């Protein structure tokens, strides 16, 4: 099964199953989570629906660079990585994003429900490693920071959507 998963990833199909019966890992970096890393494997829970696309973005874990424009980060030679995946019609969801090496990074997840590649405050969902309630203000770096070791670091992100005047929160609250 691993050789099939590797062939699918090499073909750019974006999902890899680590072993027979295992949950498929989505995204172009899926092979990094099937191997020895370094990578972050993210279990995604709490999607509002099965529309649109899923996105992970990796940033430097600094206040100045967190959520900074990707072209500026790349131009400055700083860490930035983006992985997209289609929302599967059913089943558990896991995504993978490779990292340059062990260290601290900031990780953002978004559920782009309308597929327009621009965050729609009223419609789209977001999440961070801490799973702290996002509320109405700009996300804090501390909520997005994750320490990554030499291997595959596994986390779970609960997606949050706009919930009225209180701001963003999980659907199940």
TORNU-762103 format. One line per 3 residues: number of its first residue (from 1); for each residue x, y, z of N, C-alpha, C, O, CB. Coordinates in steps of 0.2 Angstrom, whole numbers, m for minus. Glycine has a CB too. Example, Ala and Ser with C-alpha at 12.3 -4.5 7.8 and 13.67 -1.06 7.14 Angstrom:
2
1 = 66,m28,39,62,m22,39,66,m16,39,71,m17,42,57,m22,45 | 64,m11,35,68,m5,36,64,0,39,67,6,40,70,m3,29
END
This chain:
173
1 = 4,m6,0,0,0,0,4,6,0,2,11,m3,m5,0,6 | 10,6,4,14,12,4,17,14,m3,17,20,m5,20,11,8 | 19,9,m7,21,11,m14,15,14,m18,17,19,m22,24,5,m18
4 = 9,12,m17,4,15,m21,3,22,m18,2,27,m22,m3,11,m20 | 3,23,m12,2,30,m9,8,35,m11,6,40,m13,3,30,m1 | 14,32,m12,20,36,m14,19,38,m21,20,44,m24,26,32,m13
7 = 16,33,m25,15,35,m32,9,40,m33,10,44,m38,13,28,m36 | 4,40,m29,m1,45,m30,2,52,m28,0,56,m31,m7,43,m25 | 6,52,m23,9,58,m21,13,61,m26,13,67,m28,13,58,m14
10 = 17,56,m29,22,59,m35,18,61,m41,20,65,m44,27,53,m36 | 12,58,m42,8,60,m47,4,66,m46,1,69,m50,3,54,m49 | 5,69,m40,2,75,m38,m6,75,m36,m9,79,m37,2,80,m44
13 = m8,69,m34,m15,68,m33,m16,70,m26,m22,70,m24,m17,60,m34 | m11,71,m22,m12,75,m15,m15,71,m10,m16,74,m4,m17,80,m17 | m16,64,m10,m18,61,m4,m14,54,m4,m12,51,m9,m25,59,m4
16 = m12,52,2,m8,46,3,m11,43,9,m12,46,14,0,48,4 | m11,36,9,m13,32,14,m7,29,17,m3,25,13,m18,27,13 | m5,29,23,1,27,26,1,19,26,7,16,25,3,29,33
19 = m4,16,27,m5,9,27,m12,7,25,m16,11,25,m2,6,34 | m13,0,24,m19,m2,22,m25,0,27,m23,m1,33,m19,m10,21 | m30,3,25,m35,5,30,m34,11,34,m38,13,38,m36,m1,35
22 = m28,14,33,m27,20,36,m31,26,33,m33,26,28,m19,22,36 | m31,32,37,m34,38,35,m30,41,30,m24,41,31,m36,43,41 | m33,43,24,m29,47,19,m27,53,22,m31,57,25,m34,48,13
25 = m21,55,20,m18,62,22,m18,66,16,m15,64,11,m11,61,25 | m21,72,16,m22,76,10,m17,81,10,m13,83,14,m29,80,11 | m16,84,4,m11,89,2,m5,87,m2,m3,81,m1,m9,92,8
28 = m2,91,m5,4,90,m9,10,87,m5,15,85,m8,6,95,m13 | 10,89,2,15,87,6,14,80,10,17,78,15,17,92,11 | 9,76,8,7,70,11,12,65,12,13,62,17,1,67,7
31 = 17,65,7,22,60,8,27,62,14,30,57,16,26,60,1 | 27,68,16,32,70,21,29,67,28,33,65,32,32,77,22 | 22,66,28,19,63,34,20,55,34,19,52,39,12,65,35
34 = 20,52,28,21,45,27,28,43,29,29,37,30,19,43,20 | 33,48,28,40,46,29,42,49,36,38,48,41,44,50,24 | 48,51,37,51,53,43,50,60,45,53,62,50,58,50,43
37 = 47,64,40,47,71,42,53,75,40,57,73,36,45,72,49 | 54,81,43,50,84,48,44,87,44,44,90,39,54,90,51 | 38,86,48,32,88,45,27,89,51,28,87,56,29,83,40
40 = 21,92,49,15,93,54,9,89,51,7,91,45,14,100,56 | 7,84,54,1,81,52,m5,83,56,m5,83,62,1,73,53 | m10,86,53,m15,90,56,m22,86,55,m24,85,49,m16,97,53
43 = m25,84,60,m32,81,60,m36,87,60,m36,91,65,m33,76,66 | m41,87,56,m46,93,55,m52,90,58,m55,86,55,m46,96,48 | m55,94,63,m62,92,65,m66,98,66,m64,104,66,m61,89,72
46 = m73,97,65,m78,102,66,m79,106,60,m82,112,60,m76,107,71 | m78,103,54,m80,107,48,m88,108,48,m92,104,50,m78,103,41 | m90,114,45,m97,116,45,m100,112,39,m106,110,40,m97,124,44
49 = m97,111,34,m99,107,28,m94,104,24,m88,105,26,m104,112,24 | m95,101,19,m90,98,14,m90,101,8,m89,98,2,m92,90,13 | m89,108,8,m89,112,2,m82,115,2,m78,116,7,m94,118,2
52 = m80,117,m4,m74,122,m5,m67,118,m4,m66,112,m6,m74,127,0 | m62,121,m2,m55,119,m1,m53,120,6,m55,124,10,m51,122,m6 | m47,116,8,m44,117,14,m37,119,13,m34,118,8,m44,110,18
55 = m34,123,17,m28,126,17,m24,126,23,m27,128,28,m28,133,14 | m18,124,23,m13,125,28,m8,130,26,m5,130,20,m10,118,31 | m6,135,31,0,139,29,5,139,35,3,140,41,m3,146,28
58 = 11,139,33,16,139,38,20,146,38,22,148,33,21,133,37 | 21,149,44,24,155,44,30,155,50,30,150,54,19,161,46 | 35,159,49,39,160,55,35,162,61,30,165,61,45,165,54
61 = 38,159,67,34,161,73,37,167,77,39,167,82,36,155,78 | 36,173,73,38,179,75,32,184,74,28,183,69,44,182,72 | 31,189,79,25,194,78,26,197,71,20,198,68,26,199,84
64 = 32,199,69,32,203,63,30,199,56,28,201,51,39,205,62 | 31,192,57,30,188,51,24,184,51,22,182,46,36,183,50 | 21,184,57,14,180,57,9,183,53,7,189,54,12,179,64
67 = 6,179,48,1,181,43,3,187,39,m1,190,35,m5,184,47 | 10,188,38,13,192,33,12,190,26,11,184,25,20,194,35 | 11,194,21,10,193,14,16,188,12,22,188,13,11,199,10
70 = 13,182,9,18,177,7,24,179,2,29,177,3,14,171,4 | 22,184,m2,27,186,m7,33,190,m3,39,189,m5,24,190,m13 | 31,193,2,36,197,6,40,192,10,47,193,10,33,202,11
73 = 37,187,12,41,182,16,46,178,12,52,177,13,36,177,20 | 44,176,6,48,173,1,54,177,m1,59,175,m2,44,170,m5 | 52,183,m3,57,188,m5,62,189,0,68,190,m2,54,195,m7
76 = 60,189,6,65,190,12,69,184,14,73,184,19,62,193,18 | 67,178,11,70,172,12,68,168,18,72,164,21,78,173,13 | 62,170,21,59,167,27,55,161,25,53,160,20,55,173,31
79 = 53,158,30,49,152,30,42,154,28,39,158,31,49,148,36 | 40,151,23,32,151,21,31,145,17,35,143,12,31,158,17 | 25,142,18,23,136,14,16,135,14,13,137,20,26,129,17
82 = 13,134,9,5,133,8,4,126,5,7,124,0,3,139,4 | m1,123,8,m4,117,5,m11,117,5,m15,119,9,m2,111,10 | m14,116,m1,m21,115,m3,m24,108,m3,m20,104,m5,m23,119,m9
85 = m30,107,m2,m33,101,m3,m41,102,m4,m44,106,m1,m32,96,3 | m43,98,m8,m51,98,m9,m54,94,m3,m51,90,0,m53,94,m16 | m60,97,m1,m63,94,5,m66,87,2,m70,87,m2,m69,99,7
88 = m64,82,6,m67,75,4,m74,75,6,m77,78,10,m63,69,7 | m78,71,2,m85,71,3,m87,67,10,m93,69,12,m89,67,m3 | m83,63,12,m85,60,19,m78,58,22,m73,58,19,m89,54,18
91 = m79,56,28,m73,53,32,m69,58,36,m70,64,35,m69,49,27 | m65,55,40,m60,60,44,m55,63,39,m54,61,34,m56,55,49 | m53,69,41,m49,73,37,m42,74,41,m42,76,47,m52,80,35
94 = m37,73,37,m30,75,40,m26,78,34,m27,76,28,m26,68,42 | m22,83,35,m18,86,31,m11,86,33,m9,85,39,m20,93,29 | m6,87,28,1,87,30,4,93,27,3,95,22,4,80,28
97 = 9,96,31,13,101,28,20,100,31,21,99,37,11,108,30 | 25,100,26,32,99,28,35,105,30,33,111,29,36,96,22 | 40,105,35,43,110,38,51,110,36,53,104,35,42,111,45
100 = 54,116,36,61,115,34,66,111,39,71,109,37,64,122,33 | 64,111,45,68,107,50,64,108,57,60,112,57,75,110,50 | 67,105,62,65,106,69,65,113,71,69,117,69,69,102,74
103 = 60,115,75,59,122,77,52,124,78,48,120,79,62,127,72 | 51,131,80,45,133,81,42,137,75,46,141,72,45,138,87 | 36,136,73,33,139,68,26,141,70,23,139,75,32,134,62
106 = 23,145,65,16,147,66,12,144,61,14,144,55,15,155,66 | 6,141,62,2,137,57,m5,139,57,m8,140,63,2,129,59 | m7,141,51,m14,143,50,m18,138,46,m15,136,41,m14,150,47
109 = m24,136,48,m29,132,44,m34,136,42,m37,140,46,m31,126,48 | m37,136,36,m43,139,34,m47,134,29,m45,130,26,m41,145,30 | m54,135,30,m59,131,26,m62,137,21,m66,140,23,m64,128,31
112 = m59,136,15,m61,141,10,m68,138,7,m67,135,2,m56,142,5 | m73,140,10,m80,137,8,m82,139,1,m85,135,m2,m85,138,13 | m80,145,m1,m83,147,m8,m78,146,m13,m79,147,m19,m85,154,m8
115 = m72,144,m11,m66,142,m16,m63,148,m20,m61,147,m25,m69,137,m21 | m64,154,m17,m62,160,m20,m55,162,m18,m52,167,m21,m66,166,m19 | m51,158,m14,m44,160,m12,m44,166,m9,m38,169,m9,m40,159,m18
118 = m49,169,m5,m48,175,m1,m53,174,5,m59,172,4,m51,181,m6 | m50,175,11,m54,173,17,m60,178,17,m60,184,17,m50,175,23 | m66,174,17,m72,178,18,m74,177,25,m76,172,28,m78,174,13
121 = m74,183,29,m75,183,36,m82,180,38,m82,177,43,m74,190,38 | m87,181,34,m94,179,35,m95,172,34,m100,169,37,m98,183,31 | m91,169,30,m92,162,27,m87,157,29,m89,151,31,m93,162,20
124 = m81,158,29,m75,154,29,m73,152,37,m75,156,41,m69,156,26 | m70,147,38,m68,145,44,m60,145,45,m57,145,40,m70,137,46 | m58,145,51,m51,145,52,m49,142,59,m54,140,63,m48,153,53
127 = m43,140,60,m41,136,66,m33,137,67,m30,138,62,m43,129,66 | m31,136,73,m24,136,75,m23,130,79,m27,127,82,m23,143,78 | m17,129,81,m14,123,84,m17,123,92,m18,118,94,m7,123,85
130 = m18,129,95,m20,129,102,m27,128,103,m29,126,108,m19,136,104 | m31,129,97,m39,128,98,m42,133,102,m48,131,104,m40,121,100 | m39,138,104,m42,143,108,m47,147,104,m46,148,98,m36,148,111
133 = m52,149,107,m58,152,104,m55,159,101,m51,163,104,m64,154,109 | m56,160,94,m53,166,91,m56,172,93,m53,177,93,m53,164,83 | m63,172,94,m66,178,95,m67,183,89,m68,181,84,m63,182,101
136 = m66,190,91,m67,195,85,m60,198,83,m60,202,78,m72,200,87 | m55,197,87,m49,201,85,m44,197,81,m45,191,80,m45,203,92 | m39,200,79,m34,197,75,m31,191,79,m30,192,85,m28,202,73
139 = m30,185,76,m27,179,80,m20,181,83,m16,185,80,m26,173,76 | m19,178,89,m13,179,93,m8,174,90,m9,168,89,m14,179,100 | m1,176,90,4,172,88,4,166,92,5,160,90,11,176,88
142 = 4,167,99,4,161,104,m1,156,102,0,150,103,3,164,111 | m7,157,99,m12,152,98,m10,148,91,m13,143,91,m19,156,96 | m6,151,87,m4,148,81,3,144,81,5,140,77,m4,153,75
145 = 7,145,87,14,143,87,14,135,89,10,133,93,18,146,92 | 18,132,85,19,124,87,26,123,86,30,125,82,15,120,81 | 28,118,91,35,116,91,35,109,87,32,105,88,38,115,98
148 = 40,109,82,40,103,78,47,100,79,52,103,79,40,105,70 | 47,93,80,53,90,81,56,87,74,54,90,69,52,84,86 | 60,82,74,63,79,68,59,75,64,59,74,58,69,75,70
151 = 54,72,68,49,68,64,43,71,62,43,77,60,47,62,69 | 37,68,63,31,70,61,27,72,67,26,68,72,26,65,57 | 25,78,68,22,81,74,14,81,72,12,84,67,24,88,76
154 = 10,77,76,3,77,75,m1,81,80,0,81,86,1,69,76 | m5,85,77,m10,89,81,m17,89,78,m18,86,73,m7,97,81 | m22,91,82,m29,92,80,m31,99,80,m29,103,85,m33,87,84
157 = m34,101,74,m37,108,74,m44,108,74,m47,104,69,m33,112,68 | m48,111,78,m55,112,78,m57,118,74,m55,124,76,m58,112,85 | m60,118,69,m61,123,64,m67,128,68,m71,126,71,m64,121,58
160 = m66,135,67,m70,139,70,m73,144,64,m70,145,59,m67,144,75 | m79,146,65,m83,150,60,m86,156,64,m87,155,70,m88,146,57 | m88,161,60,m91,167,63,m98,164,67,m102,161,64,m93,172,58
163 = m98,166,73,m104,164,77,m108,170,80,m110,170,86,m102,160,83 | m109,175,76,m113,181,79,m108,186,82,m102,187,80,m118,179,84 | m111,190,87,m107,195,90,m101,193,94,m96,197,95,m111,199,94
166 = m101,187,96,m95,184,100,m89,183,96,m84,181,98,m97,178,104 | m90,183,89,m84,182,85,m84,174,83,m89,171,82,m78,183,88 | m78,172,81,m77,165,79,m77,160,85,m74,162,90,m70,165,75
169 = m80,154,83,m80,149,88,m81,142,85,m84,143,79,m85,150,94 | m80,137,88,m82,130,85,m90,130,84,m94,133,87,m80,125,89 | m91,126,79,m98,125,77,m102,121,83,m108,123,84,m99,121,71
172 = m99,117,86,m102,112,91,m103,116,98,m106,113,102,m98,106,92 | m100,122,99,m101,126,105,m109,128,106,m110,131,111,m97,132,105
END
